[in-house]
Amino acid sequence: MPYSRRENALAIRRRKCEITYRDISGNPITVEDYVEDIYTKDKEEFLKLKNGLVIRLDRLIEVDGKRPGID
């Protein structure tokens, strides 16, 4: 997926970042937290935040103002 490089860099740096994603209903949600991990489960990729929130990578809209795979 096009997200992996940027999110992996954020996980390594463990810095707080602003993440916007679409929830299950398609509504945009913005959170600010630390990236704890990026992992694959059942052939899907996920981003895990320090607060415990898990976001499927294909639901990401922006990470720190950058659109994954575009910016």
Distance bins in CASP14 RR format, pairs under 12 A and 6 or more apart:
PFRMAT RR
TARGET T0000
AUTHOR 0000-0000-0000
RMODE 2
METHOD distances of the structure
MODEL  1
1 7 0 0 0 0 1 0 0 0 0 0 0
1 8 0 0 0 0 0 1 0 0 0 0 0
1 38 0 0 0 0 0 1 0 0 0 0 0
1 40 0 0 0 0 1 0 0 0 0 0 0
1 43 0 0 0 0 0 1 0 0 0 0 0
1 44 0 0 0 0 1 0 0 0 0 0 0
1 45 1 0 1 0 0 0 0 0 0 0 0
1 46 0 0 0 0 0 1 0 0 0 0 0
1 47 0 0 0 0 0 1 0 0 0 0 0
1 56 0 0 0 0 0 1 0 0 0 0 0
1 57 1 0 1 0 0 0 0 0 0 0 0
1 58 1 0 0 1 0 0 0 0 0 0 0
1 59 0 0 0 0 0 1 0 0 0 0 0
1 60 0 0 0 0 1 0 0 0 0 0 0
1 68 0 0 0 0 1 0 0 0 0 0 0
1 69 0 0 0 0 1 0 0 0 0 0 0
2 45 0 0 0 0 0 1 0 0 0 0 0
2 57 0 0 0 0 1 0 0 0 0 0 0
2 58 0 0 0 0 1 0 0 0 0 0 0
2 60 0 0 0 0 1 0 0 0 0 0 0
2 63 0 0 0 0 0 1 0 0 0 0 0
2 66 0 0 0 0 0 1 0 0 0 0 0
2 67 0 0 0 0 1 0 0 0 0 0 0
2 68 1 0 1 0 0 0 0 0 0 0 0
2 69 1 1 0 0 0 0 0 0 0 0 0
2 70 0 0 0 0 1 0 0 0 0 0 0
2 71 0 0 0 0 0 1 0 0 0 0 0
3 9 0 0 0 0 0 1 0 0 0 0 0
3 10 0 0 0 0 0 1 0 0 0 0 0
3 11 0 0 0 0 0 1 0 0 0 0 0
3 19 0 0 0 0 0 1 0 0 0 0 0
3 21 0 0 0 0 0 1 0 0 0 0 0
3 35 0 0 0 0 0 1 0 0 0 0 0
3 38 0 0 0 0 1 0 0 0 0 0 0
3 40 0 0 0 0 0 1 0 0 0 0 0
3 44 0 0 0 0 0 1 0 0 0 0 0
3 45 1 0 0 1 0 0 0 0 0 0 0
3 46 0 0 0 0 0 1 0 0 0 0 0
3 47 1 0 0 1 0 0 0 0 0 0 0
3 55 0 0 0 0 0 1 0 0 0 0 0
3 56 0 0 0 0 0 1 0 0 0 0 0
3 57 1 0 1 0 0 0 0 0 0 0 0
3 58 1 0 0 1 0 0 0 0 0 0 0
3 59 0 0 0 0 0 1 0 0 0 0 0
3 60 1 0 1 0 0 0 0 0 0 0 0
3 61 0 0 0 0 0 1 0 0 0 0 0
3 62 0 0 0 0 0 1 0 0 0 0 0
3 63 1 0 0 1 0 0 0 0 0 0 0
3 66 0 0 0 0 0 1 0 0 0 0 0
3 67 0 0 0 0 1 0 0 0 0 0 0
3 68 1 0 1 0 0 0 0 0 0 0 0
3 69 1 0 0 1 0 0 0 0 0 0 0
3 70 0 0 0 0 0 1 0 0 0 0 0
3 71 0 0 0 0 0 1 0 0 0 0 0
4 10 0 0 0 0 0 1 0 0 0 0 0
4 11 0 0 0 0 0 1 0 0 0 0 0
4 38 1 0 0 1 0 0 0 0 0 0 0
4 39 0 0 0 0 0 1 0 0 0 0 0
4 40 0 0 0 0 1 0 0 0 0 0 0
4 45 1 0 0 1 0 0 0 0 0 0 0
4 46 0 0 0 0 0 1 0 0 0 0 0
4 47 0 0 0 0 0 1 0 0 0 0 0
4 57 1 0 0 1 0 0 0 0 0 0 0
4 58 0 0 0 0 0 1 0 0 0 0 0
4 60 0 0 0 0 0 1 0 0 0 0 0
4 63 0 0 0 0 0 1 0 0 0 0 0
4 68 0 0 0 0 1 0 0 0 0 0 0
4 69 0 0 0 0 1 0 0 0 0 0 0
5 11 0 0 0 0 0 1 0 0 0 0 0
5 12 0 0 0 0 0 1 0 0 0 0 0
5 38 0 0 0 0 0 1 0 0 0 0 0
5 57 0 0 0 0 0 1 0 0 0 0 0
5 63 0 0 0 0 0 1 0 0 0 0 0
5 66 0 0 0 0 0 1 0 0 0 0 0
5 68 0 0 0 0 1 0 0 0 0 0 0
5 69 0 0 0 0 1 0 0 0 0 0 0
5 71 0 0 0 0 0 1 0 0 0 0 0
6 12 0 0 0 0 0 1 0 0 0 0 0
6 13 0 0 0 0 0 1 0 0 0 0 0
6 17 0 0 0 0 1 0 0 0 0 0 0
6 19 0 0 0 0 0 1 0 0 0 0 0
6 35 0 0 0 0 0 1 0 0 0 0 0
6 38 0 0 0 0 0 1 0 0 0 0 0
6 47 0 0 0 0 0 1 0 0 0 0 0
6 57 0 0 0 0 0 1 0 0 0 0 0
6 60 0 0 0 0 1 0 0 0 0 0 0
6 62 0 0 0 0 0 1 0 0 0 0 0
6 63 1 0 0 1 0 0 0 0 0 0 0
6 64 0 0 0 0 1 0 0 0 0 0 0
6 65 0 0 0 0 0 1 0 0 0 0 0
6 66 1 0 0 1 0 0 0 0 0 0 0
6 67 0 0 0 0 1 0 0 0 0 0 0
6 68 1 0 0 1 0 0 0 0 0 0 0
6 69 1 0 0 1 0 0 0 0 0 0 0
6 70 0 0 0 0 0 1 0 0 0 0 0
6 71 0 0 0 0 1 0 0 0 0 0 0
7 13 0 0 0 0 0 1 0 0 0 0 0
7 17 0 0 0 0 1 0 0 0 0 0 0
7 19 0 0 0 0 1 0 0 0 0 0 0
7 21 0 0 0 0 0 1 0 0 0 0 0
7 35 1 0 0 1 0 0 0 0 0 0 0
7 36 0 0 0 0 0 1 0 0 0 0 0
7 37 0 0 0 0 1 0 0 0 0 0 0
7 38 1 0 1 0 0 0 0 0 0 0 0
7 39 0 0 0 0 0 1 0 0 0 0 0
7 45 0 0 0 0 1 0 0 0 0 0 0
7 46 0 0 0 0 1 0 0 0 0 0 0
7 47 1 0 1 0 0 0 0 0 0 0 0
7 48 0 0 0 0 0 1 0 0 0 0 0
7 49 0 0 0 0 0 1 0 0 0 0 0
7 55 0 0 0 0 1 0 0 0 0 0 0
7 56 0 0 0 0 0 1 0 0 0 0 0
7 57 1 0 0 1 0 0 0 0 0 0 0
7 60 1 0 0 1 0 0 0 0 0 0 0
7 62 0 0 0 0 0 1 0 0 0 0 0
7 63 1 0 0 1 0 0 0 0 0 0 0
7 64 0 0 0 0 0 1 0 0 0 0 0
7 66 0 0 0 0 0 1 0 0 0 0 0
7 68 1 0 0 1 0 0 0 0 0 0 0
7 69 0 0 0 0 0 1 0 0 0 0 0
8 14 0 0 0 0 0 1 0 0 0 0 0
8 35 0 0 0 0 1 0 0 0 0 0 0
8 37 0 0 0 0 1 0 0 0 0 0 0
8 38 1 0 1 0 0 0 0 0 0 0 0
8 39 0 0 0 0 0 1 0 0 0 0 0
8 45 0 0 0 0 0 1 0 0 0 0 0
8 47 0 0 0 0 1 0 0 0 0 0 0
8 57 0 0 0 0 0 1 0 0 0 0 0
8 63 0 0 0 0 0 1 0 0 0 0 0
8 68 0 0 0 0 0 1 0 0 0 0 0
9 15 0 0 0 0 1 0 0 0 0 0 0
9 17 0 0 0 0 0 1 0 0 0 0 0
9 35 0 0 0 0 1 0 0 0 0 0 0
9 38 0 0 0 0 0 1 0 0 0 0 0
9 63 0 0 0 0 1 0 0 0 0 0 0
9 64 0 0 0 0 0 1 0 0 0 0 0
9 66 0 0 0 0 0 1 0 0 0 0 0
9 68 0 0 0 0 0 1 0 0 0 0 0
10 16 0 0 0 0 1 0 0 0 0 0 0
10 17 1 0 1 0 0 0 0 0 0 0 0
10 18 0 0 0 0 0 1 0 0 0 0 0
10 19 0 0 0 0 1 0 0 0 0 0 0
10 33 0 0 0 0 0 1 0 0 0 0 0
10 34 0 0 0 0 1 0 0 0 0 0 0
10 35 1 0 1 0 0 0 0 0 0 0 0
10 36 0 0 0 0 0 1 0 0 0 0 0
10 37 0 0 0 0 0 1 0 0 0 0 0
10 38 0 0 0 0 1 0 0 0 0 0 0
10 47 0 0 0 0 1 0 0 0 0 0 0
10 48 0 0 0 0 0 1 0 0 0 0 0
10 49 0 0 0 0 0 1 0 0 0 0 0
10 50 0 0 0 0 0 1 0 0 0 0 0
10 60 0 0 0 0 0 1 0 0 0 0 0
10 63 1 0 0 1 0 0 0 0 0 0 0
10 64 1 0 0 1 0 0 0 0 0 0 0
10 65 0 0 0 0 0 1 0 0 0 0 0
10 66 0 0 0 0 0 1 0 0 0 0 0
10 68 0 0 0 0 0 1 0 0 0 0 0
11 17 0 0 0 0 0 1 0 0 0 0 0
11 19 0 0 0 0 0 1 0 0 0 0 0
11 33 0 0 0 0 0 1 0 0 0 0 0
11 34 0 0 0 0 1 0 0 0 0 0 0
11 35 1 0 1 0 0 0 0 0 0 0 0
11 36 1 0 0 1 0 0 0 0 0 0 0
11 37 1 0 0 1 0 0 0 0 0 0 0
11 38 1 0 1 0 0 0 0 0 0 0 0
11 39 0 0 0 0 1 0 0 0 0 0 0
11 46 0 0 0 0 0 1 0 0 0 0 0
11 47 0 0 0 0 1 0 0 0 0 0 0
11 48 0 0 0 0 1 0 0 0 0 0 0
11 49 0 0 0 0 0 1 0 0 0 0 0
11 50 0 0 0 0 0 1 0 0 0 0 0
11 63 0 0 0 0 0 1 0 0 0 0 0
12 34 0 0 0 0 0 1 0 0 0 0 0
12 35 0 0 0 0 1 0 0 0 0 0 0
12 36 0 0 0 0 0 1 0 0 0 0 0
12 37 0 0 0 0 0 1 0 0 0 0 0
12 38 0 0 0 0 1 0 0 0 0 0 0
13 34 0 0 0 0 1 0 0 0 0 0 0
13 35 0 0 0 0 1 0 0 0 0 0 0
13 36 0 0 0 0 0 1 0 0 0 0 0
13 64 0 0 0 0 0 1 0 0 0 0 0
14 33 0 0 0 0 0 1 0 0 0 0 0
14 34 1 0 1 0 0 0 0 0 0 0 0
14 35 1 0 0 1 0 0 0 0 0 0 0
14 36 1 0 0 1 0 0 0 0 0 0 0
14 37 0 0 0 0 0 1 0 0 0 0 0
14 49 0 0 0 0 0 1 0 0 0 0 0
14 50 0 0 0 0 1 0 0 0 0 0 0
15 32 0 0 0 0 0 1 0 0 0 0 0
15 33 0 0 0 0 0 1 0 0 0 0 0
15 34 1 0 0 1 0 0 0 0 0 0 0
15 35 0 0 0 0 1 0 0 0 0 0 0
15 36 0 0 0 0 0 1 0 0 0 0 0
15 50 0 0 0 0 0 1 0 0 0 0 0
15 63 0 0 0 0 0 1 0 0 0 0 0
15 64 0 0 0 0 1 0 0 0 0 0 0
16 31 0 0 0 0 0 1 0 0 0 0 0
16 32 1 0 0 1 0 0 0 0 0 0 0
16 33 1 0 0 1 0 0 0 0 0 0 0
16 34 1 0 1 0 0 0 0 0 0 0 0
16 35 0 0 0 0 1 0 0 0 0 0 0
16 36 0 0 0 0 0 1 0 0 0 0 0
16 49 0 0 0 0 1 0 0 0 0 0 0
16 50 0 0 0 0 1 0 0 0 0 0 0
16 51 0 0 0 0 0 1 0 0 0 0 0
16 63 0 0 0 0 0 1 0 0 0 0 0
16 64 0 0 0 0 1 0 0 0 0 0 0
17 30 0 0 0 0 0 1 0 0 0 0 0
17 31 0 0 0 0 1 0 0 0 0 0 0
17 32 1 0 0 1 0 0 0 0 0 0 0
17 33 1 0 0 1 0 0 0 0 0 0 0
17 34 1 0 0 1 0 0 0 0 0 0 0
17 35 1 0 0 1 0 0 0 0 0 0 0
17 36 0 0 0 0 0 1 0 0 0 0 0
17 47 0 0 0 0 0 1 0 0 0 0 0
17 49 0 0 0 0 1 0 0 0 0 0 0
17 50 0 0 0 0 0 1 0 0 0 0 0
17 60 0 0 0 0 0 1 0 0 0 0 0
17 62 0 0 0 0 1 0 0 0 0 0 0
17 63 1 0 0 1 0 0 0 0 0 0 0
17 64 1 0 1 0 0 0 0 0 0 0 0
17 65 0 0 0 0 1 0 0 0 0 0 0
17 66 0 0 0 0 1 0 0 0 0 0 0
18 29 0 0 0 0 0 1 0 0 0 0 0
18 30 1 0 0 1 0 0 0 0 0 0 0
18 31 1 0 0 1 0 0 0 0 0 0 0
18 32 1 0 1 0 0 0 0 0 0 0 0
18 33 0 0 0 0 1 0 0 0 0 0 0
18 34 0 0 0 0 0 1 0 0 0 0 0
18 35 0 0 0 0 0 1 0 0 0 0 0
18 49 0 0 0 0 0 1 0 0 0 0 0
18 60 0 0 0 0 0 1 0 0 0 0 0
18 61 0 0 0 0 0 1 0 0 0 0 0
18 62 1 0 0 1 0 0 0 0 0 0 0
18 63 1 0 0 1 0 0 0 0 0 0 0
18 64 1 0 1 0 0 0 0 0 0 0 0
18 65 1 0 0 1 0 0 0 0 0 0 0
18 66 0 0 0 0 0 1 0 0 0 0 0
19 28 0 0 0 0 0 1 0 0 0 0 0
19 29 0 0 0 0 1 0 0 0 0 0 0
19 30 1 0 0 1 0 0 0 0 0 0 0
19 31 1 0 1 0 0 0 0 0 0 0 0
19 32 1 0 0 1 0 0 0 0 0 0 0
19 33 1 0 0 1 0 0 0 0 0 0 0
19 34 0 0 0 0 0 1 0 0 0 0 0
19 35 0 0 0 0 1 0 0 0 0 0 0
19 47 1 0 0 1 0 0 0 0 0 0 0
19 48 0 0 0 0 0 1 0 0 0 0 0
19 49 1 0 0 1 0 0 0 0 0 0 0
19 50 0 0 0 0 0 1 0 0 0 0 0
19 51 0 0 0 0 0 1 0 0 0 0 0
19 53 0 0 0 0 1 0 0 0 0 0 0
19 54 0 0 0 0 0 1 0 0 0 0 0
19 55 1 0 0 1 0 0 0 0 0 0 0
19 57 0 0 0 0 0 1 0 0 0 0 0
19 59 0 0 0 0 0 1 0 0 0 0 0
19 60 1 0 0 1 0 0 0 0 0 0 0
19 61 0 0 0 0 1 0 0 0 0 0 0
19 62 1 0 0 1 0 0 0 0 0 0 0
19 63 1 0 1 0 0 0 0 0 0 0 0
19 64 1 0 0 1 0 0 0 0 0 0 0
19 65 0 0 0 0 1 0 0 0 0 0 0
19 66 0 0 0 0 0 1 0 0 0 0 0
19 67 0 0 0 0 0 1 0 0 0 0 0
19 68 0 0 0 0 0 1 0 0 0 0 0
20 26 0 0 0 0 0 1 0 0 0 0 0
20 27 0 0 0 0 0 1 0 0 0 0 0
20 28 1 0 1 0 0 0 0 0 0 0 0
20 29 1 0 0 1 0 0 0 0 0 0 0
20 30 1 0 1 0 0 0 0 0 0 0 0
20 31 0 0 0 0 1 0 0 0 0 0 0
20 32 0 0 0 0 0 1 0 0 0 0 0
20 55 0 0 0 0 1 0 0 0 0 0 0
20 59 0 0 0 0 1 0 0 0 0 0 0
20 60 1 0 0 1 0 0 0 0 0 0 0
20 61 1 0 1 0 0 0 0 0 0 0 0
20 62 1 0 1 0 0 0 0 0 0 0 0
20 63 1 0 0 1 0 0 0 0 0 0 0
20 64 0 0 0 0 1 0 0 0 0 0 0
20 65 1 0 0 1 0 0 0 0 0 0 0
20 66 0 0 0 0 0 1 0 0 0 0 0
20 67 0 0 0 0 1 0 0 0 0 0 0
20 68 0 0 0 0 0 1 0 0 0 0 0
21 27 0 0 0 0 1 0 0 0 0 0 0
21 28 1 0 0 1 0 0 0 0 0 0 0
21 29 1 0 1 0 0 0 0 0 0 0 0
21 30 0 0 0 0 1 0 0 0 0 0 0
21 31 1 0 0 1 0 0 0 0 0 0 0
21 33 0 0 0 0 0 1 0 0 0 0 0
21 46 0 0 0 0 0 1 0 0 0 0 0
21 47 0 0 0 0 1 0 0 0 0 0 0
21 49 0 0 0 0 0 1 0 0 0 0 0
21 53 0 0 0 0 1 0 0 0 0 0 0
21 54 0 0 0 0 0 1 0 0 0 0 0
21 55 1 0 1 0 0 0 0 0 0 0 0
21 56 0 0 0 0 1 0 0 0 0 0 0
21 57 0 0 0 0 1 0 0 0 0 0 0
21 58 0 0 0 0 1 0 0 0 0 0 0
21 59 1 0 1 0 0 0 0 0 0 0 0
21 60 1 0 1 0 0 0 0 0 0 0 0
21 61 1 0 1 0 0 0 0 0 0 0 0
21 62 0 0 0 0 1 0 0 0 0 0 0
21 63 0 0 0 0 1 0 0 0 0 0 0
21 67 0 0 0 0 0 1 0 0 0 0 0
21 68 0 0 0 0 0 1 0 0 0 0 0
22 28 1 0 1 0 0 0 0 0 0 0 0
22 29 1 0 0 1 0 0 0 0 0 0 0
22 30 0 0 0 0 0 1 0 0 0 0 0
22 55 0 0 0 0 1 0 0 0 0 0 0
22 56 0 0 0 0 1 0 0 0 0 0 0
22 57 0 0 0 0 0 1 0 0 0 0 0
22 58 0 0 0 0 1 0 0 0 0 0 0
22 59 1 0 1 0 0 0 0 0 0 0 0
22 60 0 0 0 0 1 0 0 0 0 0 0
22 61 1 0 0 1 0 0 0 0 0 0 0
22 62 0 0 0 0 0 1 0 0 0 0 0
23 29 1 0 1 0 0 0 0 0 0 0 0
23 30 0 0 0 0 0 1 0 0 0 0 0
23 31 0 0 0 0 0 1 0 0 0 0 0
23 53 0 0 0 0 0 1 0 0 0 0 0
23 55 0 0 0 0 1 0 0 0 0 0 0
23 56 0 0 0 0 0 1 0 0 0 0 0
23 59 1 0 0 1 0 0 0 0 0 0 0
23 60 0 0 0 0 0 1 0 0 0 0 0
23 61 0 0 0 0 0 1 0 0 0 0 0
24 55 0 0 0 0 0 1 0 0 0 0 0
24 56 0 0 0 0 1 0 0 0 0 0 0
24 59 0 0 0 0 1 0 0 0 0 0 0
25 59 0 0 0 0 0 1 0 0 0 0 0
26 58 0 0 0 0 0 1 0 0 0 0 0
26 59 0 0 0 0 1 0 0 0 0 0 0
26 61 0 0 0 0 0 1 0 0 0 0 0
27 59 0 0 0 0 0 1 0 0 0 0 0
27 61 0 0 0 0 0 1 0 0 0 0 0
28 59 0 0 0 0 1 0 0 0 0 0 0
28 60 0 0 0 0 0 1 0 0 0 0 0
28 61 1 0 0 1 0 0 0 0 0 0 0
28 62 0 0 0 0 1 0 0 0 0 0 0
29 49 0 0 0 0 0 1 0 0 0 0 0
29 53 0 0 0 0 1 0 0 0 0 0 0
29 55 0 0 0 0 1 0 0 0 0 0 0
29 59 0 0 0 0 1 0 0 0 0 0 0
29 60 0 0 0 0 0 1 0 0 0 0 0
29 61 0 0 0 0 1 0 0 0 0 0 0
29 62 0 0 0 0 0 1 0 0 0 0 0
30 53 0 0 0 0 0 1 0 0 0 0 0
30 55 0 0 0 0 0 1 0 0 0 0 0
30 60 0 0 0 0 0 1 0 0 0 0 0
30 61 0 0 0 0 1 0 0 0 0 0 0
30 62 0 0 0 0 1 0 0 0 0 0 0
30 63 0 0 0 0 0 1 0 0 0 0 0
30 64 0 0 0 0 0 1 0 0 0 0 0
30 65 0 0 0 0 0 1 0 0 0 0 0
31 47 0 0 0 0 0 1 0 0 0 0 0
31 49 1 0 0 1 0 0 0 0 0 0 0
31 50 0 0 0 0 0 1 0 0 0 0 0
31 51 1 0 0 1 0 0 0 0 0 0 0
31 52 0 0 0 0 0 1 0 0 0 0 0
31 53 1 0 0 1 0 0 0 0 0 0 0
31 54 0 0 0 0 0 1 0 0 0 0 0
31 55 0 0 0 0 1 0 0 0 0 0 0
31 60 0 0 0 0 0 1 0 0 0 0 0
31 61 0 0 0 0 0 1 0 0 0 0 0
31 62 0 0 0 0 0 1 0 0 0 0 0
31 63 0 0 0 0 0 1 0 0 0 0 0
32 49 0 0 0 0 1 0 0 0 0 0 0
32 50 0 0 0 0 0 1 0 0 0 0 0
32 51 0 0 0 0 1 0 0 0 0 0 0
32 53 0 0 0 0 0 1 0 0 0 0 0
32 63 0 0 0 0 0 1 0 0 0 0 0
32 64 0 0 0 0 1 0 0 0 0 0 0
32 65 0 0 0 0 0 1 0 0 0 0 0
33 47 0 0 0 0 0 1 0 0 0 0 0
33 48 0 0 0 0 1 0 0 0 0 0 0
33 49 1 0 1 0 0 0 0 0 0 0 0
33 50 1 0 1 0 0 0 0 0 0 0 0
33 51 1 0 1 0 0 0 0 0 0 0 0
33 52 0 0 0 0 1 0 0 0 0 0 0
33 53 1 0 0 1 0 0 0 0 0 0 0
33 54 0 0 0 0 0 1 0 0 0 0 0
33 55 0 0 0 0 0 1 0 0 0 0 0
33 63 0 0 0 0 0 1 0 0 0 0 0
33 64 0 0 0 0 0 1 0 0 0 0 0
34 47 0 0 0 0 0 1 0 0 0 0 0
34 48 0 0 0 0 1 0 0 0 0 0 0
34 49 1 0 0 1 0 0 0 0 0 0 0
34 50 1 0 1 0 0 0 0 0 0 0 0
34 51 0 0 0 0 1 0 0 0 0 0 0
34 52 0 0 0 0 0 1 0 0 0 0 0
34 53 0 0 0 0 0 1 0 0 0 0 0
35 46 0 0 0 0 0 1 0 0 0 0 0
35 47 1 0 0 1 0 0 0 0 0 0 0
35 48 1 0 0 1 0 0 0 0 0 0 0
35 49 1 0 0 1 0 0 0 0 0 0 0
35 50 1 0 0 1 0 0 0 0 0 0 0
35 51 0 0 0 0 0 1 0 0 0 0 0
35 52 0 0 0 0 0 1 0 0 0 0 0
35 53 0 0 0 0 0 1 0 0 0 0 0
35 54 0 0 0 0 0 1 0 0 0 0 0
35 55 0 0 0 0 1 0 0 0 0 0 0
35 57 0 0 0 0 0 1 0 0 0 0 0
35 60 0 0 0 0 0 1 0 0 0 0 0
35 63 0 0 0 0 1 0 0 0 0 0 0
35 64 0 0 0 0 0 1 0 0 0 0 0
36 46 0 0 0 0 0 1 0 0 0 0 0
36 47 0 0 0 0 1 0 0 0 0 0 0
36 48 1 0 1 0 0 0 0 0 0 0 0
36 49 1 0 0 1 0 0 0 0 0 0 0
36 50 1 0 1 0 0 0 0 0 0 0 0
36 51 0 0 0 0 1 0 0 0 0 0 0
36 52 1 0 0 1 0 0 0 0 0 0 0
36 53 0 0 0 0 1 0 0 0 0 0 0
36 54 0 0 0 0 1 0 0 0 0 0 0
36 55 0 0 0 0 0 1 0 0 0 0 0
37 45 0 0 0 0 0 1 0 0 0 0 0
37 46 0 0 0 0 1 0 0 0 0 0 0
37 47 1 0 0 1 0 0 0 0 0 0 0
37 48 1 0 1 0 0 0 0 0 0 0 0
37 49 0 0 0 0 1 0 0 0 0 0 0
37 50 0 0 0 0 1 0 0 0 0 0 0
37 52 0 0 0 0 1 0 0 0 0 0 0
37 53 0 0 0 0 0 1 0 0 0 0 0
37 54 0 0 0 0 1 0 0 0 0 0 0
37 55 0 0 0 0 0 1 0 0 0 0 0
38 44 0 0 0 0 0 1 0 0 0 0 0
38 45 1 0 0 1 0 0 0 0 0 0 0
38 46 1 0 0 1 0 0 0 0 0 0 0
38 47 1 0 1 0 0 0 0 0 0 0 0
38 48 1 0 0 1 0 0 0 0 0 0 0
38 49 0 0 0 0 0 1 0 0 0 0 0
38 54 0 0 0 0 0 1 0 0 0 0 0
38 55 0 0 0 0 0 1 0 0 0 0 0
38 56 0 0 0 0 0 1 0 0 0 0 0
38 57 1 0 0 1 0 0 0 0 0 0 0
38 60 0 0 0 0 0 1 0 0 0 0 0
38 63 0 0 0 0 0 1 0 0 0 0 0
38 68 0 0 0 0 0 1 0 0 0 0 0
39 45 1 0 0 1 0 0 0 0 0 0 0
39 46 1 0 1 0 0 0 0 0 0 0 0
39 47 0 0 0 0 1 0 0 0 0 0 0
39 48 1 0 0 1 0 0 0 0 0 0 0
39 54 0 0 0 0 1 0 0 0 0 0 0
39 55 0 0 0 0 0 1 0 0 0 0 0
39 56 0 0 0 0 0 1 0 0 0 0 0
39 57 0 0 0 0 0 1 0 0 0 0 0
40 46 1 0 0 1 0 0 0 0 0 0 0
40 47 0 0 0 0 0 1 0 0 0 0 0
40 48 0 0 0 0 0 1 0 0 0 0 0
40 56 0 0 0 0 0 1 0 0 0 0 0
40 57 0 0 0 0 1 0 0 0 0 0 0
41 47 0 0 0 0 0 1 0 0 0 0 0
41 48 0 0 0 0 0 1 0 0 0 0 0
41 54 0 0 0 0 1 0 0 0 0 0 0
41 56 0 0 0 0 1 0 0 0 0 0 0
41 57 0 0 0 0 0 1 0 0 0 0 0
42 56 0 0 0 0 0 1 0 0 0 0 0
43 56 0 0 0 0 0 1 0 0 0 0 0
43 57 0 0 0 0 0 1 0 0 0 0 0
43 58 0 0 0 0 0 1 0 0 0 0 0
44 54 0 0 0 0 0 1 0 0 0 0 0
44 55 0 0 0 0 0 1 0 0 0 0 0
44 56 1 0 1 0 0 0 0 0 0 0 0
44 57 1 0 0 1 0 0 0 0 0 0 0
44 58 1 0 0 1 0 0 0 0 0 0 0
44 59 0 0 0 0 0 1 0 0 0 0 0
45 54 0 0 0 0 0 1 0 0 0 0 0
45 55 0 0 0 0 1 0 0 0 0 0 0
45 56 1 0 0 1 0 0 0 0 0 0 0
45 57 1 0 1 0 0 0 0 0 0 0 0
45 58 1 0 0 1 0 0 0 0 0 0 0
45 59 0 0 0 0 0 1 0 0 0 0 0
45 60 0 0 0 0 1 0 0 0 0 0 0
45 68 0 0 0 0 0 1 0 0 0 0 0
46 52 0 0 0 0 0 1 0 0 0 0 0
46 53 0 0 0 0 0 1 0 0 0 0 0
46 54 1 0 1 0 0 0 0 0 0 0 0
46 55 1 0 0 1 0 0 0 0 0 0 0
46 56 1 0 1 0 0 0 0 0 0 0 0
46 57 1 0 0 1 0 0 0 0 0 0 0
46 58 0 0 0 0 1 0 0 0 0 0 0
46 59 0 0 0 0 1 0 0 0 0 0 0
46 60 0 0 0 0 0 1 0 0 0 0 0
47 53 0 0 0 0 1 0 0 0 0 0 0
47 54 1 0 0 1 0 0 0 0 0 0 0
47 55 1 0 1 0 0 0 0 0 0 0 0
47 56 1 0 0 1 0 0 0 0 0 0 0
47 57 1 0 1 0 0 0 0 0 0 0 0
47 58 0 0 0 0 0 1 0 0 0 0 0
47 59 0 0 0 0 1 0 0 0 0 0 0
47 60 1 0 0 1 0 0 0 0 0 0 0
47 63 0 0 0 0 1 0 0 0 0 0 0
47 68 0 0 0 0 0 1 0 0 0 0 0
48 54 1 0 1 0 0 0 0 0 0 0 0
48 55 0 0 0 0 1 0 0 0 0 0 0
48 56 0 0 0 0 0 1 0 0 0 0 0
48 57 0 0 0 0 0 1 0 0 0 0 0
49 55 1 0 0 1 0 0 0 0 0 0 0
49 60 0 0 0 0 0 1 0 0 0 0 0
49 63 0 0 0 0 0 1 0 0 0 0 0
53 59 0 0 0 0 0 1 0 0 0 0 0
55 61 0 0 0 0 0 1 0 0 0 0 0
55 62 0 0 0 0 0 1 0 0 0 0 0
55 63 0 0 0 0 0 1 0 0 0 0 0
55 68 0 0 0 0 0 1 0 0 0 0 0
57 63 0 0 0 0 0 1 0 0 0 0 0
57 68 1 0 0 1 0 0 0 0 0 0 0
57 69 0 0 0 0 0 1 0 0 0 0 0
58 68 0 0 0 0 1 0 0 0 0 0 0
58 69 0 0 0 0 0 1 0 0 0 0 0
59 68 0 0 0 0 0 1 0 0 0 0 0
60 66 0 0 0 0 0 1 0 0 0 0 0
60 67 0 0 0 0 1 0 0 0 0 0 0
60 68 1 0 1 0 0 0 0 0 0 0 0
60 69 0 0 0 0 1 0 0 0 0 0 0
60 70 0 0 0 0 0 1 0 0 0 0 0
60 71 0 0 0 0 0 1 0 0 0 0 0
61 67 1 0 0 1 0 0 0 0 0 0 0
61 68 0 0 0 0 1 0 0 0 0 0 0
61 69 0 0 0 0 0 1 0 0 0 0 0
61 70 0 0 0 0 0 1 0 0 0 0 0
61 71 0 0 0 0 0 1 0 0 0 0 0
62 68 1 0 0 1 0 0 0 0 0 0 0
62 69 0 0 0 0 0 1 0 0 0 0 0
62 70 0 0 0 0 1 0 0 0 0 0 0
62 71 0 0 0 0 1 0 0 0 0 0 0
63 69 0 0 0 0 0 1 0 0 0 0 0
63 70 0 0 0 0 0 1 0 0 0 0 0
63 71 0 0 0 0 1 0 0 0 0 0 0
64 71 0 0 0 0 1 0 0 0 0 0 0
65 71 1 0 0 1 0 0 0 0 0 0 0
END
